[in-house]
Amino acid sequence: MNFNSHTDAVVAVAVTLVNTLTAGESRGRPYAPPSGEERTAAVSLAVAPGASRSYEVSAEQAAELAGVAEALRTVFESVAAGDIDAAAHHTNRLLAETDARPHLDRHDGEPWHVHFHGRGGTLAGDWAASCATGLAVVLGSELCDRLGVCTAPHCDRVYVDTSRNGTRRFCSTPCQNRVKTAAFRARSA
């Protein structure tokens, strides 16, 4: 999206958490989120791209982030429904609940960079605050309509539209191809 690499990374983590940890439909099929050790592993993978270091994720932290993913989903669904006000209210509630407090930090030999959470928090709380702040940055910009939910039949996975013209409608190329194939078959029939 081009806010800054950290904001883009935490928004990408938010998308991955929602798509991995919330039930619904994916690419034309029912989707059940992983549980137990599979959920813990999925959370570890979800936060890895936005992390400067690897984390040991506990089952409790994975469960907490599954709840956060449900709350994050409401933001994407509100934007997809054209209700930016509701998305902003959901995001503000997440910011308050997570006690998000952006600040500059330097650690592990890295240069100064923004952290979106307070010091001494939990892994799940820190990621919840980071994802909420990342979504707040998007919603507070001219790109607020770039959060979406896949419009393909039987898919409710979320995405961030990073295209130049802002016309993305699908979570993935397979969903786009399913819709194009169905349209082609309908025209040919």
N, C-alpha and C positions, 0 to 999 in steps of 0.2 A: 504494500500500500504506500510505502514511502513516508511514513511518519519519522521513525528512526528504527534502527535494527532491533532494539530491545522491545519497543512497542509492537512492532510487526511480529516479533517472536512470541510475545505473550498472547497476542490475539490468535496466532496460529495454534498455540497450546490450548486456548479456549475452544477452538474449533475441534481439535483432536479429542479433548476431554468430552465434549458434548457428543460427538459422533461415536466415541468408544464406549461411554458409560451410561448412555440413555437408551431406553428401549424404544422401539418403533419399527420402521421399515427401512431397508437399505437395498438399493438396486433391484427393486421389484420383489423382495422377499422380506418376511418378518425378521426383525433383528432383536436378539436378546443380548444384553450386555454381559460380559464375562463376570464370573464370580470367583470367590476364593483366591487361590494362588494366581489364576489367570488374570483376575482383575488387578491384583497387585503388580504383576508383570506389565499389564497394559498401561497402568498409571506411570510406571517407571519409564516406559517408552514414550508416553505422551509428553511428559515434562522434560525429557532429555534434550530436544532441540532448543528449548528456551533456557536451558540451564548452563551455567558456566562450569558445573561439576556434576558428577553422578550422585544420585541419592539412593539410599536404602529406604524403600517405601514399605511401611508396615500395613497390615491388613486394616487397621483402624484408620490410617491416613487415606488409604484407597477408598474405604467406605465414605469417609468425610468428603473426599473429592467427587465421589459419585453424586452425593447430595448437591454439591456446588455445581456440577455439570447440569443437573436438572434446573437450577436457578439460572444458569447461563443460557440454557436453551430458551427460556422465556424471553430473553432479550432478542435473540435471533428471530423468534416467532413473531414478536411484536413488530420488528422492522419489516419482516416479510409481509405482514398484514397491513403495512403502511401506517402503523401507529408509533411514530417516533416518541411521542409523549410517554406512552406506556413503557417503551424500551428504556427511556431515560429514568423513569420512576423505578423500574426494576433494577437498573444499574445503580442508582443512588442508594437503594436499599442494600445492595450487595456491598457497596463502598462503606456504608455505615456498619453493617454486620461484620465486615472483615477488618474494620479499623484501618483502612488503607491510608498510609502516610508516606507519600513519595519523599525520598531523600537520596542524596548522593553518597556512594560508598565506594571503597577501593579495597580489594582483597585478592588473595591468590595471585599476586603479581600483575593484576589487570589495572588498566587506567580507571579513573573515576567514571562511574556510570550510575544511572538511576535505578534504585530499587523502589518498588511500589508498595512495600510492606514495612512495618515497623521491625525493629531489632528484636531478636529473641523469640520470634513466633514459631509456630509449627510448620512443617513442610506444607501440609494441606492449607493452613491459614494463609501462609505466604503466597502460595499459588492462587488461592481464591482472591486475595487482595490484588495480586498482579493482573489476573485475568479481568477482574472488574475494572481496574484502572485502565487497562488497555482498551476495553470496550467503551469506557467513558471518553477516552481520547478520540476514538472513531466517531462516537455519537455526537461529540462536541465539534465536529469538523464538517466541511462541505461534503465529505464522503460518508455521511451517516447512513445513506441508503445502500451501502455496499455490503452489509450483512444480509445473508439470505438463507432460505430453506429451499432445498431442491424442489423443483416443480414437476419432476418426472413422476408418473403414476407409481404409487407404492414405494415412495422414497421420501423420507423426512430428515435426511442428513443435512447438516448446516455447512455453510461455506462463507468465505470472504471474497468478494469480487475484486480481484486485482487487475482486471483487464483495463486497457486504456479507455474504452468507451463505456464501461460500466453496464454491460448488457448480459452478464452471466446469469443463467437461470438454473443451472444444474450443479450438483455437488461434485460430479466427476465426468470424465469422458464416457465411461460405460453407460451412465444414465442418459447423457446426451445422445449417444448412439442408439440406445433402446427406443427413445422417442422418435428419432429420425427414421429408424427401421419401421416402426409401427406406422408412421405417416406415409412412408413409401408403400408399404403393403396395403394401406387403406386406399391410396390413389390407384394402385394397380388392380385392385379387386373390382 
